[in-house]
């Protein structure tokens, strides 16, 4: 059984779920302390991971129920490698 939206079949089997969702933030530490922790109480938050190729810092927050949120913070001038404006 695939996922269908108005007749479009996405070929996904029933029971398939996302591994994680990415969310861009200006400052991971500030976002975690002022928003994520007080409102959602994640089960676990990873250490910060630097990705110099993408020019970002990331961390992963595991939420109750198993959903994982990847927080992505630009390094330096506020732009990712592709030049997207984060301002």
TAFENPE-V123753 format. One record per pair of residues at least 24 apart in sequence whose C-alpha atoms are under 10 Angstrom apart, sorted by the first residue. I is the first residue (numbers start at 0). J is the second residue. If there is no record, write none. Layout:
i j
I J
I J
This chain:
i j
16 66
17 66
17 67
18 65
18 66
18 67
18 68
19 59
19 60
19 61
19 65
19 66
19 67
19 68
19 69
20 59
20 66
20 67
20 68
20 69
20 70
21 57
21 58
21 59
21 67
21 68
21 69
21 70
21 71
22 57
22 68
22 69
22 70
22 71
22 72
23 55
23 57
23 69
23 70
23 71
23 72
23 73
23 85
24 57
24 70
24 71
24 72
24 73
24 85
24 86
25 70
25 71
25 72
25 73
25 74
25 77
25 85
25 86
26 56
26 70
26 71
26 72
26 73
26 74
27 56
27 57
27 58
27 70
27 71
27 72
27 73
28 58
28 70
28 72
30 70
31 60
31 70
35 60
35 62
36 60
39 63
41 65
41 66
41 67
41 68
42 67
43 67
44 68
44 69
45 69
47 71
47 72
49 73
49 74
50 74
51 80
52 79
52 80
53 78
53 79
53 80
53 81
54 78
54 79
54 80
54 81
55 79
55 80
